[in-house]
C-alpha cells in the first residue's frame, strides 16, 4: 500500500531521523557511545522524532504493515520523552544497532521520498 501524502511526510521524517542516528554512531562501539554524552543526546532526540512521526501515521497505513513494530517505536519515544531518570544506554544502543538499520532499509525499500520530491529523486 502506498502511503497517503500525510503518511508519506511522517515516513520521510522517520527515515531522515533514523539515518541521522546511524550517521551519529558510525564507527562507535557501546563503550564509546556510553562515554559520549553529546552523541547520546543527539541519538535520543532523533529517536524522539522517529517515534513521534510513527505516532502520527494513520491506522490504515500501520495496519497494512504489521511487519513493523509501530507500537514499540512509539513506546521507545514515550520512554525517552517521559523517563525522568537515566535512559538505559545499552537499550538505546541495542535499538540503534539491532533495529534501526532494518527500519531504514524498510523505509528505503518502500520508496519513501522527501516531501515535494518527484518520485525517484
Backbone as XML, in Angstrom:
<?xml version="1.0"?>
<chain id="A" units="angstrom">
  <residue number="1" name="UNK">
    <atom name="N" x="0.840" y="-1.176" z="0.000"/>
    <atom name="CA" x="0.000" y="0.000" z="0.000"/>
    <atom name="C" x="0.887" y="1.242" z="0.000"/>
  </residue>
  <residue number="2" name="UNK">
    <atom name="N" x="0.624" y="2.143" z="-0.930"/>
    <atom name="CA" x="1.344" y="3.404" z="-0.988"/>
    <atom name="C" x="0.785" y="4.352" z="0.068"/>
  </residue>
  <residue number="3" name="UNK">
    <atom name="N" x="1.645" y="5.066" z="0.755"/>
    <atom name="CA" x="1.163" y="5.986" z="1.786"/>
    <atom name="C" x="0.484" y="7.206" z="1.179"/>
  </residue>
  <residue number="4" name="UNK">
    <atom name="N" x="-0.503" y="7.707" z="1.888"/>
    <atom name="CA" x="-1.114" y="8.975" z="1.507"/>
    <atom name="C" x="-0.100" y="10.081" z="1.820"/>
  </residue>
  <residue number="5" name="UNK">
    <atom name="N" x="-0.359" y="11.291" z="1.326"/>
    <atom name="CA" x="0.600" y="12.391" z="1.471"/>
    <atom name="C" x="0.964" y="12.643" z="2.932"/>
  </residue>
  <residue number="6" name="UNK">
    <atom name="N" x="-0.019" y="12.622" z="3.816"/>
    <atom name="CA" x="0.240" y="12.876" z="5.241"/>
    <atom name="C" x="1.162" y="11.803" z="5.811"/>
  </residue>
  <residue number="7" name="UNK">
    <atom name="N" x="0.865" y="10.554" z="5.502"/>
    <atom name="CA" x="1.708" y="9.460" z="5.976"/>
    <atom name="C" x="3.094" y="9.526" z="5.346"/>
  </residue>
  <residue number="8" name="UNK">
    <atom name="N" x="3.156" y="9.876" z="4.080"/>
    <atom name="CA" x="4.452" y="9.953" z="3.390"/>
    <atom name="C" x="5.368" y="10.965" z="4.074"/>
  </residue>
  <residue number="9" name="UNK">
    <atom name="N" x="4.805" y="12.078" z="4.508"/>
    <atom name="CA" x="5.619" y="13.087" z="5.194"/>
    <atom name="C" x="6.152" y="12.548" z="6.514"/>
  </residue>
  <residue number="10" name="UNK">
    <atom name="N" x="5.325" y="11.815" z="7.254"/>
    <atom name="CA" x="5.781" y="11.240" z="8.523"/>
    <atom name="C" x="6.825" y="10.148" z="8.286"/>
  </residue>
  <residue number="11" name="UNK">
    <atom name="N" x="6.631" y="9.360" z="7.253"/>
    <atom name="CA" x="7.611" y="8.320" z="6.930"/>
    <atom name="C" x="8.947" y="8.948" z="6.546"/>
  </residue>
  <residue number="12" name="UNK">
    <atom name="N" x="8.891" y="10.052" z="5.813"/>
    <atom name="CA" x="10.134" y="10.743" z="5.465"/>
    <atom name="C" x="10.841" y="11.235" z="6.727"/>
  </residue>
  <residue number="13" name="UNK">
    <atom name="N" x="10.069" y="11.801" z="7.663"/>
    <atom name="CA" x="10.672" y="12.263" z="8.921"/>
    <atom name="C" x="11.352" y="11.106" z="9.646"/>
  </residue>
  <residue number="14" name="UNK">
    <atom name="N" x="10.693" y="9.948" z="9.644"/>
    <atom name="CA" x="11.272" y="8.770" z="10.286"/>
    <atom name="C" x="12.584" y="8.381" z="9.610"/>
  </residue>
  <residue number="15" name="UNK">
    <atom name="N" x="12.570" y="8.320" z="8.302"/>
    <atom name="CA" x="13.759" y="7.914" z="7.559"/>
    <atom name="C" x="14.899" y="8.904" z="7.761"/>
  </residue>
  <residue number="16" name="UNK">
    <atom name="N" x="14.604" y="10.172" z="7.659"/>
    <atom name="CA" x="15.634" y="11.191" z="7.810"/>
    <atom name="C" x="16.259" y="11.130" z="9.208"/>
  </residue>
  <residue number="17" name="UNK">
    <atom name="N" x="15.432" y="11.037" z="10.243"/>
    <atom name="CA" x="15.936" y="10.986" z="11.619"/>
    <atom name="C" x="16.721" y="9.702" z="11.871"/>
  </residue>
  <residue number="18" name="UNK">
    <atom name="N" x="16.226" y="8.580" z="11.364"/>
    <atom name="CA" x="16.915" y="7.298" z="11.563"/>
    <atom name="C" x="18.280" y="7.300" z="10.878"/>
  </residue>
  <residue number="19" name="UNK">
    <atom name="N" x="18.336" y="7.869" z="9.696"/>
    <atom name="CA" x="19.634" y="7.980" z="9.006"/>
    <atom name="C" x="20.601" y="8.845" z="9.812"/>
  </residue>
  <residue number="20" name="UNK">
    <atom name="N" x="20.090" y="9.916" z="10.391"/>
    <atom name="CA" x="20.934" y="10.784" z="11.224"/>
    <atom name="C" x="21.531" y="9.985" z="12.386"/>
  </residue>
  <residue number="21" name="UNK">
    <atom name="N" x="20.693" y="9.188" z="13.038"/>
    <atom name="CA" x="21.174" y="8.379" z="14.167"/>
    <atom name="C" x="22.302" y="7.473" z="13.715"/>
  </residue>
  <residue number="22" name="UNK">
    <atom name="N" x="22.093" y="6.776" z="12.616"/>
    <atom name="CA" x="23.122" y="5.854" z="12.138"/>
    <atom name="C" x="24.403" y="6.608" z="11.782"/>
  </residue>
  <residue number="23" name="UNK">
    <atom name="N" x="24.254" y="7.804" z="11.255"/>
    <atom name="CA" x="25.433" y="8.625" z="10.956"/>
    <atom name="C" x="26.143" y="9.048" z="12.245"/>
  </residue>
  <residue number="24" name="UNK">
    <atom name="N" x="25.379" y="9.432" z="13.263"/>
    <atom name="CA" x="25.960" y="9.861" z="14.532"/>
    <atom name="C" x="26.830" y="8.771" z="15.162"/>
  </residue>
  <residue number="25" name="UNK">
    <atom name="N" x="26.392" y="7.524" z="15.076"/>
    <atom name="CA" x="27.086" y="6.432" z="15.775"/>
    <atom name="C" x="28.041" y="5.652" z="14.879"/>
  </residue>
  <residue number="26" name="UNK">
    <atom name="N" x="28.145" y="6.050" z="13.632"/>
    <atom name="CA" x="29.011" y="5.341" z="12.694"/>
    <atom name="C" x="30.431" y="5.242" z="13.255"/>
  </residue>
  <residue number="27" name="UNK">
    <atom name="N" x="30.944" y="4.034" z="13.340"/>
    <atom name="CA" x="32.302" y="3.796" z="13.815"/>
    <atom name="C" x="32.431" y="3.696" z="15.324"/>
  </residue>
  <residue number="28" name="UNK">
    <atom name="N" x="31.344" y="3.850" z="16.054"/>
    <atom name="CA" x="31.384" y="3.775" z="17.522"/>
    <atom name="C" x="31.056" y="2.368" z="17.992"/>
  </residue>
  <residue number="29" name="UNK">
    <atom name="N" x="31.527" y="2.063" z="19.180"/>
    <atom name="CA" x="31.070" y="0.860" z="19.862"/>
    <atom name="C" x="30.298" y="1.314" z="21.106"/>
  </residue>
  <residue number="30" name="UNK">
    <atom name="N" x="29.755" y="0.355" z="21.844"/>
    <atom name="CA" x="28.943" y="0.688" z="23.011"/>
    <atom name="C" x="29.720" y="1.516" z="24.025"/>
  </residue>
  <residue number="31" name="UNK">
    <atom name="N" x="30.967" y="1.177" z="24.247"/>
    <atom name="CA" x="31.772" y="1.914" z="25.229"/>
    <atom name="C" x="31.942" y="3.378" z="24.809"/>
  </residue>
  <residue number="32" name="UNK">
    <atom name="N" x="32.233" y="3.599" z="23.542"/>
    <atom name="CA" x="32.387" y="4.970" z="23.053"/>
    <atom name="C" x="31.058" y="5.725" z="23.123"/>
  </residue>
  <residue number="33" name="UNK">
    <atom name="N" x="29.994" y="5.056" z="22.746"/>
    <atom name="CA" x="28.666" y="5.669" z="22.801"/>
    <atom name="C" x="28.316" y="6.046" z="24.241"/>
  </residue>
  <residue number="34" name="UNK">
    <atom name="N" x="28.579" y="5.146" z="25.160"/>
    <atom name="CA" x="28.285" y="5.404" z="26.577"/>
    <atom name="C" x="29.048" y="6.615" z="27.098"/>
  </residue>
  <residue number="35" name="UNK">
    <atom name="N" x="30.272" y="6.792" z="26.625"/>
    <atom name="CA" x="31.123" y="7.877" z="27.118"/>
    <atom name="C" x="30.853" y="9.212" z="26.427"/>
  </residue>
  <residue number="36" name="UNK">
    <atom name="N" x="30.107" y="9.207" z="25.339"/>
    <atom name="CA" x="29.901" y="10.415" z="24.541"/>
    <atom name="C" x="28.490" y="10.967" z="24.765"/>
  </residue>
  <residue number="37" name="UNK">
    <atom name="N" x="28.361" y="11.791" z="25.774"/>
    <atom name="CA" x="27.048" y="12.340" z="26.163"/>
    <atom name="C" x="26.388" y="13.109" z="25.024"/>
  </residue>
  <residue number="38" name="UNK">
    <atom name="N" x="27.152" y="13.873" z="24.286"/>
    <atom name="CA" x="26.597" y="14.668" z="23.194"/>
    <atom name="C" x="25.957" y="13.763" z="22.133"/>
  </residue>
  <residue number="39" name="UNK">
    <atom name="N" x="26.640" y="12.696" z="21.780"/>
    <atom name="CA" x="26.088" y="11.775" z="20.787"/>
    <atom name="C" x="24.850" y="11.077" z="21.343"/>
  </residue>
  <residue number="40" name="UNK">
    <atom name="N" x="24.896" y="10.662" z="22.603"/>
    <atom name="CA" x="23.718" y="10.020" z="23.215"/>
    <atom name="C" x="22.508" y="10.950" z="23.166"/>
  </residue>
  <residue number="41" name="UNK">
    <atom name="N" x="22.713" y="12.210" z="23.510"/>
    <atom name="CA" x="21.599" y="13.161" z="23.497"/>
    <atom name="C" x="21.081" y="13.390" z="22.078"/>
  </residue>
  <residue number="42" name="UNK">
    <atom name="N" x="21.986" y="13.444" z="21.114"/>
    <atom name="CA" x="21.571" y="13.607" z="19.719"/>
    <atom name="C" x="20.777" y="12.395" z="19.246"/>
  </residue>
  <residue number="43" name="UNK">
    <atom name="N" x="21.225" y="11.211" z="19.629"/>
    <atom name="CA" x="20.517" y="9.981" z="19.272"/>
    <atom name="C" x="19.138" y="9.968" z="19.913"/>
  </residue>
  <residue number="44" name="UNK">
    <atom name="N" x="19.063" y="10.309" z="21.186"/>
    <atom name="CA" x="17.765" y="10.362" z="21.864"/>
    <atom name="C" x="16.820" y="11.309" z="21.141"/>
  </residue>
  <residue number="45" name="UNK">
    <atom name="N" x="17.318" y="12.468" z="20.766"/>
    <atom name="CA" x="16.470" y="13.465" z="20.086"/>
    <atom name="C" x="15.934" y="12.916" z="18.777"/>
  </residue>
  <residue number="46" name="UNK">
    <atom name="N" x="16.780" y="12.291" z="17.996"/>
    <atom name="CA" x="16.334" y="11.771" z="16.701"/>
    <atom name="C" x="15.399" y="10.570" z="16.874"/>
  </residue>
  <residue number="47" name="UNK">
    <atom name="N" x="15.618" y="9.767" z="17.906"/>
    <atom name="CA" x="14.685" y="8.663" z="18.167"/>
    <atom name="C" x="13.327" y="9.200" z="18.608"/>
  </residue>
  <residue number="48" name="UNK">
    <atom name="N" x="13.316" y="10.344" z="19.287"/>
    <atom name="CA" x="12.045" y="11.011" z="19.598"/>
    <atom name="C" x="11.320" y="11.383" z="18.306"/>
  </residue>
  <residue number="49" name="UNK">
    <atom name="N" x="12.052" y="11.905" z="17.348"/>
    <atom name="CA" x="11.463" y="12.278" z="16.057"/>
    <atom name="C" x="10.887" y="11.046" z="15.366"/>
  </residue>
  <residue number="50" name="UNK">
    <atom name="N" x="11.635" y="9.958" z="15.360"/>
    <atom name="CA" x="11.164" y="8.720" z="14.735"/>
    <atom name="C" x="9.854" y="8.269" z="15.385"/>
  </residue>
  <residue number="51" name="UNK">
    <atom name="N" x="9.839" y="8.230" z="16.706"/>
    <atom name="CA" x="8.646" y="7.774" z="17.417"/>
    <atom name="C" x="7.469" y="8.716" z="17.276"/>
  </residue>
  <residue number="52" name="UNK">
    <atom name="N" x="7.729" y="10.002" z="17.295"/>
    <atom name="CA" x="6.650" y="10.982" z="17.138"/>
    <atom name="C" x="6.029" y="10.877" z="15.751"/>
  </residue>
  <residue number="53" name="UNK">
    <atom name="N" x="6.857" y="10.747" z="14.744"/>
    <atom name="CA" x="6.343" y="10.591" z="13.380"/>
    <atom name="C" x="5.537" y="9.296" z="13.253"/>
  </residue>
  <residue number="54" name="UNK">
    <atom name="N" x="6.032" y="8.224" z="13.844"/>
    <atom name="CA" x="5.308" y="6.944" z="13.803"/>
    <atom name="C" x="3.953" y="7.066" z="14.487"/>
  </residue>
  <residue number="55" name="UNK">
    <atom name="N" x="3.906" y="7.835" z="15.562"/>
    <atom name="CA" x="2.648" y="8.004" z="16.302"/>
    <atom name="C" x="1.594" y="8.733" z="15.479"/>
  </residue>
  <residue number="56" name="UNK">
    <atom name="N" x="2.015" y="9.492" z="14.489"/>
    <atom name="CA" x="1.073" y="10.260" z="13.681"/>
    <atom name="C" x="0.703" y="9.586" z="12.363"/>
  </residue>
  <residue number="57" name="UNK">
    <atom name="N" x="1.229" y="8.398" z="12.126"/>
    <atom name="CA" x="0.823" y="7.651" z="10.931"/>
    <atom name="C" x="-0.622" y="7.195" z="11.077"/>
  </residue>
  <residue number="58" name="UNK">
    <atom name="N" x="-1.309" y="7.099" z="9.970"/>
    <atom name="CA" x="-2.704" y="6.656" z="10.013"/>
    <atom name="C" x="-2.783" y="5.180" z="10.405"/>
  </residue>
  <residue number="59" name="UNK">
    <atom name="N" x="-3.870" y="4.834" z="11.057"/>
    <atom name="CA" x="-4.090" y="3.428" z="11.414"/>
    <atom name="C" x="-4.211" y="2.573" z="10.160"/>
  </residue>
  <residue number="60" name="UNK">
    <atom name="N" x="-4.733" y="3.163" z="9.116"/>
    <atom name="CA" x="-4.866" y="2.424" z="7.853"/>
    <atom name="C" x="-3.490" y="1.997" z="7.349"/>
  </residue>
  <residue number="61" name="UNK">
    <atom name="N" x="-2.534" y="2.915" z="7.397"/>
    <atom name="CA" x="-1.193" y="2.594" z="6.921"/>
    <atom name="C" x="-0.504" y="1.595" z="7.846"/>
  </residue>
  <residue number="62" name="UNK">
    <atom name="N" x="-0.473" y="1.894" z="9.147"/>
    <atom name="CA" x="0.231" y="0.996" z="10.068"/>
    <atom name="C" x="-0.410" y="-0.385" z="10.089"/>
  </residue>
  <residue number="63" name="UNK">
    <atom name="N" x="-1.738" y="-0.422" z="9.981"/>
    <atom name="CA" x="-2.428" y="-1.716" z="9.951"/>
    <atom name="C" x="-2.100" y="-2.538" z="8.727"/>
  </residue>
  <residue number="64" name="UNK">
    <atom name="N" x="-1.732" y="-1.865" z="7.646"/>
    <atom name="CA" x="-1.384" y="-2.593" z="6.426"/>
    <atom name="C" x="0.085" y="-3.029" z="6.409"/>
  </residue>
  <residue number="65" name="UNK">
    <atom name="N" x="0.826" y="-2.655" z="7.450"/>
    <atom name="CA" x="2.241" y="-3.036" z="7.549"/>
    <atom name="C" x="2.559" y="-3.555" z="8.947"/>
  </residue>
  <residue number="66" name="UNK">
    <atom name="N" x="1.982" y="-4.707" z="9.298"/>
    <atom name="CA" x="2.209" y="-5.249" z="10.649"/>
    <atom name="C" x="3.621" y="-5.771" z="10.866"/>
  </residue>
  <residue number="67" name="UNK">
    <atom name="N" x="4.415" y="-5.850" z="9.820"/>
    <atom name="CA" x="5.801" y="-6.315" z="9.964"/>
    <atom name="C" x="6.670" y="-5.287" z="10.695"/>
  </residue>
  <residue number="68" name="UNK">
    <atom name="N" x="6.188" y="-4.075" z="10.812"/>
    <atom name="CA" x="6.927" y="-3.026" z="11.525"/>
    <atom name="C" x="6.347" y="-2.905" z="12.931"/>
  </residue>
  <residue number="69" name="UNK">
    <atom name="N" x="7.183" y="-2.901" z="13.959"/>
    <atom name="CA" x="6.688" y="-2.818" z="15.340"/>
    <atom name="C" x="6.337" y="-1.375" z="15.729"/>
  </residue>
  <residue number="70" name="UNK">
    <atom name="N" x="5.272" y="-0.854" z="15.136"/>
    <atom name="CA" x="4.883" y="0.549" z="15.340"/>
    <atom name="C" x="4.720" y="0.890" z="16.815"/>
  </residue>
  <residue number="71" name="UNK">
    <atom name="N" x="4.066" y="0.019" z="17.568"/>
    <atom name="CA" x="3.845" y="0.290" z="18.996"/>
    <atom name="C" x="5.163" y="0.388" z="19.759"/>
  </residue>
  <residue number="72" name="UNK">
    <atom name="N" x="6.111" y="-0.456" z="19.407"/>
    <atom name="CA" x="7.419" y="-0.406" z="20.073"/>
    <atom name="C" x="8.166" y="0.874" z="19.724"/>
  </residue>
  <residue number="73" name="UNK">
    <atom name="N" x="8.047" y="1.318" z="18.487"/>
    <atom name="CA" x="8.710" y="2.547" z="18.061"/>
    <atom name="C" x="8.141" y="3.728" z="18.843"/>
  </residue>
  <residue number="74" name="UNK">
    <atom name="N" x="6.822" y="3.790" z="18.915"/>
    <atom name="CA" x="6.171" y="4.865" z="19.670"/>
    <atom name="C" x="6.463" y="4.697" z="21.161"/>
  </residue>
  <residue number="75" name="UNK">
    <atom name="N" x="6.492" y="3.469" z="21.633"/>
    <atom name="CA" x="6.778" y="3.208" z="23.041"/>
    <atom name="C" x="8.162" y="3.689" z="23.450"/>
  </residue>
  <residue number="76" name="UNK">
    <atom name="N" x="9.157" y="3.484" z="22.590"/>
    <atom name="CA" x="10.502" y="3.971" z="22.888"/>
    <atom name="C" x="10.503" y="5.495" z="22.955"/>
  </residue>
  <residue number="77" name="UNK">
    <atom name="N" x="9.779" y="6.127" z="22.062"/>
    <atom name="CA" x="9.651" y="7.580" z="22.111"/>
    <atom name="C" x="9.091" y="8.019" z="23.454"/>
  </residue>
  <residue number="78" name="UNK">
    <atom name="N" x="8.080" y="7.315" z="23.929"/>
    <atom name="CA" x="7.458" y="7.670" z="25.205"/>
    <atom name="C" x="8.420" y="7.479" z="26.375"/>
  </residue>
  <residue number="79" name="UNK">
    <atom name="N" x="9.194" y="6.427" z="26.335"/>
    <atom name="CA" x="10.180" y="6.191" z="27.397"/>
    <atom name="C" x="11.213" y="7.314" z="27.398"/>
  </residue>
  <residue number="80" name="UNK">
    <atom name="N" x="11.718" y="7.666" z="26.218"/>
    <atom name="CA" x="12.720" y="8.731" z="26.142"/>
    <atom name="C" x="12.116" y="10.057" z="26.599"/>
  </residue>
  <residue number="81" name="UNK">
    <atom name="N" x="10.919" y="10.357" z="26.142"/>
    <atom name="CA" x="10.298" y="11.649" z="26.448"/>
    <atom name="C" x="9.896" y="11.777" z="27.908"/>
  </residue>
  <residue number="82" name="UNK">
    <atom name="N" x="9.493" y="10.686" z="28.536"/>
    <atom name="CA" x="8.907" y="10.778" z="29.870"/>
    <atom name="C" x="9.733" y="10.160" z="30.979"/>
  </residue>
  <residue number="83" name="UNK">
    <atom name="N" x="10.849" y="9.552" z="30.621"/>
    <atom name="CA" x="11.727" y="8.954" z="31.622"/>
    <atom name="C" x="12.541" y="10.064" z="32.265"/>
  </residue>
  <residue number="84" name="UNK">
    <atom name="N" x="12.287" y="10.302" z="33.518"/>
    <atom name="CA" x="12.970" y="11.400" z="34.184"/>
    <atom name="C" x="14.296" y="10.973" z="34.802"/>
  </residue>
  <residue number="85" name="UNK">
    <atom name="N" x="14.553" y="9.696" z="34.851"/>
    <atom name="CA" x="15.834" y="9.202" z="35.338"/>
    <atom name="C" x="16.766" y="8.998" z="34.156"/>
  </residue>
  <residue number="86" name="UNK">
    <atom name="N" x="17.733" y="8.186" z="34.359"/>
    <atom name="CA" x="18.726" y="7.884" z="33.333"/>
    <atom name="C" x="18.125" y="6.942" z="32.285"/>
  </residue>
  <residue number="87" name="UNK">
    <atom name="N" x="18.246" y="7.312" z="31.025"/>
    <atom name="CA" x="17.850" y="6.430" z="29.935"/>
    <atom name="C" x="18.908" y="5.326" z="29.855"/>
  </residue>
  <residue number="88" name="UNK">
    <atom name="N" x="18.480" y="4.103" z="29.738"/>
    <atom name="CA" x="19.417" y="2.990" z="29.692"/>
    <atom name="C" x="20.197" y="3.004" z="28.382"/>
  </residue>
  <residue number="89" name="UNK">
    <atom name="N" x="21.468" y="3.295" z="28.497"/>
    <atom name="CA" x="22.326" y="3.452" z="27.328"/>
    <atom name="C" x="22.393" y="2.158" z="26.527"/>
  </residue>
  <residue number="90" name="UNK">
    <atom name="N" x="22.494" y="1.028" z="27.212"/>
    <atom name="CA" x="22.603" y="-0.228" z="26.463"/>
    <atom name="C" x="21.321" y="-0.527" z="25.698"/>
  </residue>
  <residue number="91" name="UNK">
    <atom name="N" x="20.174" y="-0.110" z="26.212"/>
    <atom name="CA" x="18.913" y="-0.314" z="25.485"/>
    <atom name="C" x="18.890" y="0.541" z="24.217"/>
  </residue>
  <residue number="92" name="UNK">
    <atom name="N" x="19.290" y="1.792" z="24.342"/>
    <atom name="CA" x="19.366" y="2.650" z="23.161"/>
    <atom name="C" x="20.319" y="2.065" z="22.129"/>
  </residue>
  <residue number="93" name="UNK">
    <atom name="N" x="21.460" y="1.587" z="22.609"/>
    <atom name="CA" x="22.460" y="1.024" z="21.697"/>
    <atom name="C" x="21.907" y="-0.186" z="20.955"/>
  </residue>
  <residue number="94" name="UNK">
    <atom name="N" x="21.199" y="-1.049" z="21.673"/>
    <atom name="CA" x="20.595" y="-2.227" z="21.028"/>
    <atom name="C" x="19.573" y="-1.806" z="19.975"/>
  </residue>
  <residue number="95" name="UNK">
    <atom name="N" x="18.766" y="-0.823" z="20.288"/>
    <atom name="CA" x="17.794" y="-0.331" z="19.311"/>
    <atom name="C" x="18.511" y="0.189" z="18.075"/>
  </residue>
  <residue number="96" name="UNK">
    <atom name="N" x="19.516" y="1.011" z="18.282"/>
    <atom name="CA" x="20.251" y="1.606" z="17.174"/>
    <atom name="C" x="20.931" y="0.533" z="16.324"/>
  </residue>
  <residue number="97" name="UNK">
    <atom name="N" x="21.566" y="-0.420" z="16.961"/>
    <atom name="CA" x="22.331" y="-1.441" z="16.223"/>
    <atom name="C" x="21.474" y="-2.573" z="15.683"/>
  </residue>
  <residue number="98" name="UNK">
    <atom name="N" x="20.491" y="-3.007" z="16.464"/>
    <atom name="CA" x="19.736" y="-4.202" z="16.106"/>
    <atom name="C" x="18.447" y="-3.925" z="15.334"/>
  </residue>
  <residue number="99" name="UNK">
    <atom name="N" x="17.885" y="-2.734" z="15.476"/>
    <atom name="CA" x="16.576" y="-2.482" z="14.877"/>
    <atom name="C" x="16.545" y="-1.332" z="13.872"/>
  </residue>
  <residue number="100" name="UNK">
    <atom name="N" x="17.313" y="-0.305" z="14.113"/>
    <atom name="CA" x="17.239" y="0.873" z="13.246"/>
    <atom name="C" x="17.687" y="0.607" z="11.810"/>
  </residue>
  <residue number="101" name="UNK">
    <atom name="N" x="18.756" y="-0.156" z="11.575"/>
    <atom name="CA" x="19.134" y="-0.415" z="10.178"/>
    <atom name="C" x="18.022" y="-1.113" z="9.393"/>
  </residue>
  <residue number="102" name="UNK">
    <atom name="N" x="17.300" y="-2.013" z="10.033"/>
    <atom name="CA" x="16.196" y="-2.689" z="9.346"/>
    <atom name="C" x="15.061" y="-1.721" z="9.037"/>
  </residue>
  <residue number="103" name="UNK">
    <atom name="N" x="14.794" y="-0.795" z="9.953"/>
    <atom name="CA" x="13.756" y="0.200" z="9.699"/>
    <atom name="C" x="14.157" y="1.103" z="8.531"/>
  </residue>
  <residue number="104" name="UNK">
    <atom name="N" x="15.392" y="1.546" z="8.517"/>
    <atom name="CA" x="15.878" y="2.376" z="7.405"/>
    <atom name="C" x="15.747" y="1.607" z="6.091"/>
  </residue>
  <residue number="105" name="UNK">
    <atom name="N" x="16.152" y="0.357" z="6.084"/>
    <atom name="CA" x="16.056" y="-0.450" z="4.863"/>
    <atom name="C" x="14.605" y="-0.591" z="4.415"/>
  </residue>
  <residue number="106" name="UNK">
    <atom name="N" x="13.705" y="-0.835" z="5.355"/>
    <atom name="CA" x="12.284" y="-0.972" z="5.026"/>
    <atom name="C" x="11.753" y="0.328" z="4.423"/>
  </residue>
  <residue number="107" name="UNK">
    <atom name="N" x="12.073" y="1.441" z="5.041"/>
    <atom name="CA" x="11.604" y="2.734" z="4.528"/>
    <atom name="C" x="12.173" y="2.999" z="3.132"/>
  </residue>
  <residue number="108" name="UNK">
    <atom name="N" x="13.432" y="2.667" z="2.930"/>
    <atom name="CA" x="14.032" y="2.849" z="1.611"/>
    <atom name="C" x="13.398" y="1.910" z="0.584"/>
  </residue>
  <residue number="109" name="UNK">
    <atom name="N" x="13.138" y="0.665" z="0.983"/>
    <atom name="CA" x="12.503" y="-0.297" z="0.085"/>
    <atom name="C" x="11.101" y="0.134" z="-0.316"/>
  </residue>
  <residue number="110" name="UNK">
    <atom name="N" x="10.466" y="0.897" z="0.557"/>
    <atom name="CA" x="9.109" y="1.375" z="0.272"/>
    <atom name="C" x="9.125" y="2.759" z="-0.367"/>
  </residue>
  <residue number="111" name="UNK">
    <atom name="N" x="10.276" y="3.122" z="-0.892"/>
    <atom name="CA" x="10.469" y="4.332" z="-1.681"/>
    <atom name="C" x="9.906" y="5.575" z="-1.006"/>
  </residue>
  <residue number="112" name="UNK">
    <atom name="N" x="10.260" y="5.727" z="0.248"/>
    <atom name="CA" x="9.879" y="6.942" z="0.955"/>
    <atom name="C" x="10.659" y="8.094" z="0.319"/>
  </residue>
  <residue number="113" name="UNK">
    <atom name="N" x="9.947" y="9.125" z="-0.068"/>
    <atom name="CA" x="10.543" y="10.290" z="-0.712"/>
    <atom name="C" x="10.447" y="11.508" z="0.192"/>
  </residue>
  <residue number="114" name="UNK">
    <atom name="N" x="11.335" y="12.436" z="0.007"/>
    <atom name="CA" x="11.233" y="13.717" z="0.711"/>
    <atom name="C" x="9.979" y="14.416" z="0.238"/>
  </residue>
  <residue number="115" name="UNK">
    <atom name="N" x="9.230" y="15.050" z="1.150"/>
    <atom name="CA" x="8.025" y="15.758" z="0.720"/>
    <atom name="C" x="8.344" y="16.766" z="-0.381"/>
  </residue>
  <residue number="116" name="UNK">
    <atom name="N" x="7.552" y="16.735" z="-1.424"/>
    <atom name="CA" x="7.744" y="17.669" z="-2.536"/>
    <atom name="C" x="8.658" y="17.138" z="-3.627"/>
  </residue>
  <residue number="117" name="UNK">
    <atom name="N" x="9.403" y="16.053" z="-3.374"/>
    <atom name="CA" x="10.263" y="15.477" z="-4.400"/>
    <atom name="C" x="9.426" y="14.674" z="-5.383"/>
  </residue>
  <residue number="118" name="UNK">
    <atom name="N" x="9.743" y="14.772" z="-6.661"/>
    <atom name="CA" x="9.087" y="13.869" z="-7.604"/>
    <atom name="C" x="9.578" y="12.447" z="-7.365"/>
  </residue>
  <residue number="119" name="UNK">
    <atom name="N" x="8.780" y="11.430" z="-7.679"/>
    <atom name="CA" x="9.203" y="10.038" z="-7.457"/>
    <atom name="C" x="10.553" y="9.752" z="-8.108"/>
  </residue>
  <residue number="120" name="UNK">
    <atom name="N" x="11.379" y="9.022" z="-7.359"/>
    <atom name="CA" x="12.675" y="8.599" z="-7.858"/>
    <atom name="C" x="13.802" y="9.586" z="-7.638"/>
  </residue>
  <residue number="121" name="UNK">
    <atom name="N" x="13.524" y="10.701" z="-6.989"/>
    <atom name="CA" x="14.581" y="11.695" z="-6.744"/>
    <atom name="C" x="15.280" y="11.402" z="-5.449"/>
  </residue>
</chain>
